[in-house]
Amino acid sequence: MENNTVETLQAGKIGKGEVVVMAVAGAAPVMCVGGSMGTYLGMTGTGVALAVVLATILLVIIGLSYGSLAEKCNSCGGTYAYVATILGKTPGLWTLFVYYGVMATTAACPPVIFAIYLNSLTGIPIIVGWAIFAALMILLTTLGTELSTKALVIIFIAEMAAFIIPGIRCITLSAEGFNMSTSLTNAFAPSPKFGMAGILLTTLTWVWSFVGYEAPAFMGEEVKGGAKSVKFAIPVSAVLCGIIYVISCWLWTATMTPEQMEALANNGDALAAYCTMLGYGSGATLVSIGVMLAALACGLAFYQMMPRFLYDQARKGILSKNVAKLNKKQVPYVGMIIYAVVSFFTTMYAGYAYGGPEIFGSPLFDGVNDWFVVMAVCATSSYALVCIGHIKDAAKDNSLKGIIQGKILPAIAAAVIAYIIIFTIGAKYLLVTLVIYAVALVLALIFRQKKGLDMT
C-alpha cells in the first residue's frame, strides 16, 4: 500500500553563496567551452564570444523574471511550478513536460563528455567511464548538499586552472602572435561565412551551456533567505557564467587563424586538437582533464537539481509519492536513482553514437551535438513561459520599474526566443520542436484530469 505522507525539505540549510556556486558549476564553463567549441566554430566561426554576450544578456533578463516569480512561488519545482502558479495548470504541465527534454539531455551530456575524454586519455570504455561518473555523483549527492558544495568549489578551481593555463600558453605558441585588434575581431565579430544567422543559432545553443544557472529555483525552499536569495542568485549566476564564458572564448580564439578554425570546426575535441596542432601535447592533456573535472562539477549540480524537480512532482501528485522519499541528509534519493537510470541509457546511446556510431548504427541527426540544440529549445521554451508569466503577474504594476522589468524586458526575451527557434534553428530542429510541443500538450491534457493533482 502506498504511503501518502510526503517528507518536507529542510528550510534554510543552504547559504546564498553556496547556491550561486552550484549554479555556476551547473553551467560548467570549461565543459561547455572545451566540449563544444568545435560545434560553435562550425556554426559561427571564431566569433563565439559575441554569441555568448547575447546569450548572457538574454539570460540575465530571464533571470530577473525567475527572481520575481520566486516571490510568488518559491518551489523546488522551479520553472513549471512558477508557470503553473501564474498561468494555470495546463501551461504549467506543458512546461513541465517540455522541460523533461532538459532533464534527459542533462542526464546525458556531463557523463558522455566525461566518459569520452576519459576514454581518449586512458582507453577506458565509455560504459566504465559512466559507472565511475555515476558512483561519484551518487556518493557526494547522498552525503548532502553541504559536502557537495565544498566539492564543487575544489573541482571548479581545479578545472579553471587546467583550462586557463593551456589557453595562455597557446597564445604564446601561436606563429601569428597576439594582436588586440585581431583577437577582438575573432571573438566579437560575425564571420563573413556565417553572418548573424550563425551568431543567433549559436546564441540559442549557448543556452544549453547556461542551463544550471537556474539552480536556485530548484533549491529555493532550502536556501537561507528563501525567495529573496533566489531573486539575487539567479541573475547574478547568469552574469558570472557569462563573464567566464566570454573571457574563455576570447582567450582560446585570440590567435586562431581562419585555416585553424576550419580545421577545428565540428571537432568534438577542438581545444585539445588545437593544442596538438601547435605542438603542445601536455596542453591537450590538461584541457582534457579540465573538461572532465568540469563535467563532474556540472553533473554534481544537476544531481542536486533534478531529484528535487522529480520530488516536487511526486508531492503534487504527478508522480508516485514514493519519488518524494528523503534520506537522513534531506536528499530525494529515489529521484536521484531515477536520474541515474536515465543517465545510463542516454549516456550509452549518446556516448557511443558520438564516439563510435558503428555500435548502434547511424546516430540520430549529428549525435550529441544535436542533443545540445534540442536541450536549448526545451530550455528556452520553458524560459519564454516564465517571461510571459512575469508579464501577467506584473500587469497591474504601472510604476516605471514595473513597466520596464515586468513588461518590456520579459516581452523582449520571449520575442527573441521565439524568433531564434522559428527562424534560425533549421527545418529538422523545428520539426523536432513541434513534436516535443505536441507530445507535451497531449501529456498536459491527460495529466490535468488526474485525481489529487495539486499544482499550487
Secondary structure as UniProt FT lines:
FT   TURN            11..12
FT   HELIX           16..27
FT   HELIX           29..44
FT   TURN            45..47
FT   HELIX           48..70
FT   TURN            71..72
FT   TURN            76..78
FT   HELIX           79..87
FT   HELIX           89..122
FT   HELIX           126..142
FT   HELIX           145..173
FT   HELIX           180..188
FT   TURN            192..194
FT   HELIX           195..210
FT   TURN            211..214
FT   HELIX           215..219
FT   HELIX           220..222
FT   TURN            224..226
FT   HELIX           227..253
FT   TURN            254..255
FT   HELIX           258..264
FT   TURN            265..266
FT   TURN            268..269
FT   HELIX           270..277
FT   TURN            278..279
FT   HELIX           281..316
FT   HELIX           321..324
FT   TURN            328..329
FT   HELIX           333..355
FT   TURN            357..360
FT   TURN            365..367
FT   HELIX           368..393
FT   TURN            394..396
FT   HELIX           400..403
FT   HELIX           404..408
FT   HELIX           409..423
FT   HELIX           427..447
FT   TURN            448..449
FT   TURN            451..452
//
